[in-house]
Amino acid sequence: MFSSAIWIYLGVAVFFTYVLIVSLKTNRQQSSDKTKFTYKVKKSLFSPAERSFLGVLHRLLNDNYEVLGKVRISDVLSPDNANNKKDWWSSFNKISSKYFDYVICNKKDLSFVAVIELDDASHNRASRIERDDFVNSACQSANLKLLRFKAARGYKLSEVAQILGDNGLAVGDFSEVYAPRSEQEAV
């Protein structure tokens, strides 16, 4: 009799402990679900330097191209040599949170022609150099043209046009110097 009473009390104690734990978890989840996050709209999709270079691309490239900005690398490249799902996801995760500054597409079907990275001073940091080496290698393995330009306040159009042309991109007519004085002029 004595031992059966202990088992009953122990069973009741375990039951109430379980109910208490479930109740605490539920309350914690509900309070975190009620936490409201607020957001604000950024000033612009592009930094002033990125916007300036986009204006250069629009002035130089002919009408056969569409220039898209800040495109995830995983929207352009896909893992090719993965032996299983684990390897595929590992390869995918390496590119899923990175993006190209610009993607040049064929206007007719939006197929990929080339990608452009605009390198500012941050590309001199060790972590950025490692990232750039990885992106270079990924593009090379996919046989996708990757062009790199130094970020600048203004650009000599003939120099940018030469690089674009040397890489098989058709360039239209342009006036020589393009150096916007402010972000609003970066057209």
C-alpha positions as a Markdown table, in Angstrom:
| # | Residue | x | y | z |
|---|---|---|---|---|
| 1 | Met | 0.0 | 0.0 | 0.0 |
| 2 | Phe | 2.8 | 2.4 | 1.0 |
| 3 | Ser | 4.7 | 1.8 | -2.3 |
| 4 | Ser | 1.6 | 2.2 | -4.5 |
| 5 | Ala | 0.8 | 5.6 | -2.8 |
| 6 | Ile | 4.4 | 6.7 | -3.7 |
| 7 | Trp | 3.8 | 5.7 | -7.3 |
| 8 | Ile | 0.6 | 7.6 | -7.4 |
| 9 | Tyr | 2.2 | 10.8 | -6.0 |
| 10 | Leu | 5.1 | 10.4 | -8.3 |
| 11 | Gly | 2.8 | 10.0 | -11.3 |
| 12 | Val | 0.8 | 13.1 | -10.3 |
| 13 | Ala | 4.1 | 15.1 | -9.9 |
| 14 | Val | 5.4 | 14.0 | -13.3 |
| 15 | Phe | 2.0 | 14.9 | -14.9 |
| 16 | Phe | 2.0 | 18.4 | -13.3 |
| 17 | Thr | 5.7 | 19.0 | -14.3 |
| 18 | Tyr | 4.8 | 18.0 | -17.9 |
| 19 | Val | 1.8 | 20.4 | -17.9 |
| 20 | Leu | 4.0 | 23.2 | -16.5 |
| 21 | Ile | 6.7 | 22.7 | -19.1 |
| 22 | Val | 4.2 | 22.7 | -22.0 |
| 23 | Ser | 2.5 | 25.8 | -20.6 |
| 24 | Leu | 5.8 | 27.7 | -20.3 |
| 25 | Lys | 6.9 | 26.7 | -23.8 |
| 26 | Thr | 3.5 | 27.8 | -25.2 |
| 27 | Asn | 3.6 | 31.1 | -23.4 |
| 28 | Arg | 7.2 | 31.8 | -24.6 |
| 29 | Gln | 6.2 | 31.0 | -28.2 |
| 30 | Gln | 3.1 | 33.2 | -28.0 |
| 31 | Ser | 5.1 | 36.1 | -26.6 |
| 32 | Ser | 7.8 | 35.8 | -29.3 |
| 33 | Asp | 5.1 | 35.6 | -32.0 |
| 34 | Lys | 3.6 | 38.8 | -30.7 |
| 35 | Thr | 6.9 | 40.7 | -31.0 |
| 36 | Lys | 6.5 | 43.1 | -33.9 |
| 37 | Phe | 9.3 | 43.9 | -36.1 |
| 38 | Thr | 9.3 | 47.2 | -37.9 |
| 39 | Tyr | 11.0 | 48.1 | -41.1 |
| 40 | Lys | 11.8 | 51.1 | -43.2 |
| 41 | Val | 12.3 | 51.6 | -46.9 |
| 42 | Lys | 15.9 | 52.1 | -47.9 |
| 43 | Lys | 16.8 | 55.3 | -49.8 |
| 44 | Ser | 17.8 | 53.5 | -52.9 |
| 45 | Leu | 18.6 | 50.0 | -54.3 |
| 46 | Phe | 22.1 | 51.1 | -55.3 |
| 47 | Ser | 24.8 | 53.0 | -53.6 |
| 48 | Pro | 25.8 | 56.3 | -55.4 |
| 49 | Ala | 28.8 | 54.5 | -57.0 |
| 50 | Glu | 26.7 | 51.5 | -58.1 |
| 51 | Arg | 24.0 | 53.9 | -59.5 |
| 52 | Ser | 26.7 | 55.9 | -61.4 |
| 53 | Phe | 28.1 | 52.7 | -63.0 |
| 54 | Leu | 24.6 | 51.6 | -63.9 |
| 55 | Gly | 24.2 | 54.8 | -65.8 |
| 56 | Val | 27.5 | 54.1 | -67.6 |
| 57 | Leu | 26.2 | 50.7 | -68.6 |
| 58 | His | 22.9 | 52.1 | -69.8 |
| 59 | Arg | 24.7 | 54.7 | -71.9 |
| 60 | Leu | 27.2 | 52.2 | -73.4 |
| 61 | Leu | 25.4 | 48.9 | -74.1 |
| 62 | Asn | 23.2 | 48.8 | -77.1 |
| 63 | Asp | 19.5 | 47.9 | -77.1 |
| 64 | Asn | 20.2 | 44.1 | -77.3 |
| 65 | Tyr | 20.9 | 43.9 | -73.6 |
| 66 | Glu | 19.0 | 44.3 | -70.3 |
| 67 | Val | 21.0 | 45.2 | -67.2 |
| 68 | Leu | 19.8 | 43.8 | -63.9 |
| 69 | Gly | 21.2 | 44.8 | -60.6 |
| 70 | Lys | 21.9 | 43.0 | -57.3 |
| 71 | Val | 21.0 | 39.5 | -58.6 |
| 72 | Arg | 21.7 | 36.6 | -56.3 |
| 73 | Ile | 24.4 | 34.4 | -57.6 |
| 74 | Ser | 22.2 | 31.3 | -57.0 |
| 75 | Asp | 19.7 | 32.8 | -59.5 |
| 76 | Val | 22.4 | 32.7 | -62.1 |
| 77 | Leu | 24.5 | 29.7 | -61.2 |
| 78 | Ser | 23.5 | 26.3 | -59.9 |
| 79 | Pro | 25.7 | 23.5 | -58.4 |
| 80 | Asp | 26.7 | 21.1 | -61.2 |
| 81 | Asn | 29.0 | 18.5 | -59.7 |
| 82 | Ala | 27.1 | 17.5 | -56.5 |
| 83 | Asn | 27.1 | 13.7 | -56.0 |
| 84 | Asn | 24.2 | 13.8 | -53.5 |
| 85 | Lys | 21.8 | 16.2 | -51.9 |
| 86 | Lys | 24.1 | 17.0 | -49.1 |
| 87 | Asp | 26.9 | 18.1 | -51.5 |
| 88 | Trp | 24.4 | 20.0 | -53.6 |
| 89 | Trp | 23.1 | 21.9 | -50.7 |
| 90 | Ser | 26.6 | 22.6 | -49.4 |
| 91 | Ser | 27.5 | 24.0 | -52.9 |
| 92 | Phe | 24.2 | 26.0 | -53.1 |
| 93 | Asn | 24.7 | 27.5 | -49.6 |
| 94 | Lys | 28.1 | 28.9 | -50.7 |
| 95 | Ile | 26.3 | 31.0 | -53.4 |
| 96 | Ser | 22.9 | 31.6 | -52.0 |
| 97 | Ser | 23.6 | 34.7 | -49.9 |
| 98 | Lys | 26.0 | 36.3 | -52.4 |
| 99 | Tyr | 25.0 | 38.5 | -55.3 |
| 100 | Phe | 26.4 | 40.0 | -58.5 |
| 101 | Asp | 26.4 | 43.8 | -58.8 |
| 102 | Tyr | 25.1 | 43.6 | -62.4 |
| 103 | Val | 23.9 | 40.9 | -64.7 |
| 104 | Ile | 23.9 | 41.6 | -68.4 |
| 105 | Cys | 21.2 | 39.6 | -70.2 |
| 106 | Asn | 20.1 | 39.1 | -73.8 |
| 107 | Lys | 17.0 | 41.4 | -74.0 |
| 108 | Lys | 15.0 | 38.8 | -76.1 |
| 109 | Asp | 15.1 | 35.9 | -73.7 |
| 110 | Leu | 17.0 | 37.2 | -70.6 |
| 111 | Ser | 19.7 | 34.6 | -71.0 |
| 112 | Phe | 22.9 | 35.5 | -69.2 |
| 113 | Val | 25.6 | 37.2 | -71.3 |
| 114 | Ala | 28.0 | 38.4 | -68.6 |
| 115 | Val | 28.1 | 39.5 | -65.0 |
| 116 | Ile | 29.9 | 42.6 | -63.5 |
| 117 | Glu | 31.4 | 43.2 | -60.1 |
| 118 | Leu | 32.1 | 46.8 | -59.1 |
| 119 | Asp | 35.1 | 46.6 | -56.7 |
| 120 | Asp | 35.3 | 49.3 | -54.1 |
| 121 | Ala | 37.9 | 49.6 | -51.3 |
| 122 | Ser | 36.3 | 46.9 | -49.3 |
| 123 | His | 37.5 | 44.4 | -51.9 |
| 124 | Asn | 41.0 | 44.8 | -50.4 |
| 125 | Arg | 40.0 | 43.1 | -47.1 |
| 126 | Ala | 41.1 | 39.5 | -46.7 |
| 127 | Ser | 37.5 | 38.2 | -46.4 |
| 128 | Arg | 36.5 | 40.1 | -49.5 |
| 129 | Ile | 39.5 | 38.8 | -51.5 |
| 130 | Glu | 38.5 | 35.2 | -50.5 |
| 131 | Arg | 34.9 | 35.9 | -51.6 |
| 132 | Asp | 36.1 | 37.4 | -54.9 |
| 133 | Asp | 38.4 | 34.4 | -55.6 |
| 134 | Phe | 35.5 | 32.1 | -54.9 |
| 135 | Val | 33.1 | 34.1 | -57.2 |
| 136 | Asn | 35.9 | 34.2 | -59.9 |
| 137 | Ser | 36.3 | 30.4 | -59.7 |
| 138 | Ala | 32.5 | 29.8 | -59.7 |
| 139 | Cys | 32.0 | 31.9 | -62.9 |
| 140 | Gln | 35.0 | 30.3 | -64.6 |
| 141 | Ser | 33.7 | 26.8 | -63.9 |
| 142 | Ala | 30.3 | 27.8 | -65.3 |
| 143 | Asn | 31.9 | 29.4 | -68.3 |
| 144 | Leu | 30.2 | 32.7 | -67.5 |
| 145 | Lys | 32.0 | 36.0 | -68.3 |
| 146 | Leu | 32.8 | 38.0 | -65.1 |
| 147 | Leu | 34.0 | 41.5 | -65.6 |
| 148 | Arg | 35.5 | 43.5 | -62.7 |
| 149 | Phe | 35.6 | 47.3 | -62.6 |
| 150 | Lys | 37.0 | 49.6 | -59.9 |
| 151 | Ala | 34.4 | 51.8 | -58.3 |
| 152 | Ala | 35.0 | 55.5 | -59.1 |
| 153 | Arg | 33.3 | 58.8 | -58.9 |
| 154 | Gly | 33.3 | 59.0 | -62.7 |
| 155 | Tyr | 34.2 | 56.8 | -65.6 |
| 156 | Lys | 35.9 | 57.4 | -68.9 |
| 157 | Leu | 33.4 | 55.8 | -71.2 |
| 158 | Ser | 35.9 | 54.9 | -73.9 |
| 159 | Glu | 37.8 | 52.7 | -71.3 |
| 160 | Val | 34.7 | 51.0 | -70.1 |
| 161 | Ala | 33.5 | 50.5 | -73.7 |
| 162 | Gln | 36.8 | 49.0 | -74.6 |
| 163 | Ile | 36.6 | 46.4 | -71.9 |
| 164 | Leu | 33.0 | 45.6 | -72.7 |
| 165 | Gly | 33.8 | 45.3 | -76.4 |
| 166 | Asp | 36.8 | 43.1 | -75.7 |
| 167 | Asn | 34.5 | 40.7 | -74.0 |
| 168 | Gly | 32.1 | 40.5 | -76.9 |
| 169 | Leu | 29.5 | 43.0 | -75.7 |
| 170 | Ala | 28.1 | 45.3 | -78.4 |
| 171 | Val | 28.5 | 49.0 | -77.5 |
| 172 | Gly | 26.5 | 51.9 | -78.9 |
| 173 | Asp | 27.4 | 55.5 | -79.6 |
| 174 | Phe | 28.4 | 57.7 | -76.6 |
| 175 | Ser | 30.0 | 61.0 | -75.7 |
| 176 | Glu | 33.4 | 60.7 | -74.0 |
| 177 | Val | 33.3 | 61.6 | -70.3 |
| 178 | Tyr | 30.6 | 60.6 | -67.9 |
| 179 | Ala | 31.2 | 61.9 | -64.3 |
| 180 | Pro | 28.0 | 62.7 | -62.5 |
| 181 | Arg | 28.3 | 65.4 | -59.8 |
| 182 | Ser | 25.7 | 63.9 | -57.6 |
| 183 | Glu | 23.5 | 60.9 | -57.2 |
| 184 | Gln | 20.6 | 62.6 | -58.9 |
| 185 | Glu | 22.7 | 63.2 | -62.0 |
| 186 | Ala | 23.8 | 59.6 | -62.2 |
| 187 | Val | 21.6 | 58.7 | -65.1 |
